[in-house]
């Protein structure tokens, strides 16, 4: 069955860095685009970044552009989010999600990993 | 960026009620609109894609409609397991954007 499992969250000081990982299984990872989406405590969903199936096309939302970097390793069935210059308002649960090209929607999501930015 | 305005932000309803949630896009997004249900502490789950296409396994009491800028999600007869927060998402252009969410609570 399809599974997405995030890891790498934790407590980090403002200005620090963290690298999130998302491992995919139960499907051909290289056939799907992937995205990162986050949810601050008690708040709504915020789309962060997209990477195409091959990794050749990438997009970010403005709030993370220049600070976060999305990447993937299709051999290791893994998605990554390198987060630098972290701020308190980056505190959130971070989800990875699998995208369907046909219909442009997210059909599977990971369970999320909590990132807390605090001194 | 395309703004998605979702309403209402919350509603109280009873089991068996018909519930309607709307999303308005700041510009035309054709039918690049999906709906998600999120329960507390869980990941979102897709209900509808392409504005009106019901995902496999989702009960038929859920339906979606609309195109262009105005969309709606309807629950024809609210069930106890439907109490959750619902989000729309536009995928017409990047950055993709979610609506603010609609919390459906028990009356």
Interface residues (C-beta under 8 A of the other chain):
Chain A: X35 X44 X45 X46 X47 X50 X59 X60 X61 X62 X95 X100 X103 X104 X105 X106 X107 X109 X110 X111 X112
Chain B: X1 X32 X34 X36 X38 X43 X44 X45 X46 X49 X50 X53 X55 X87 X89 X91 X94 X95 X96 X97 X98 X99 X100 X101
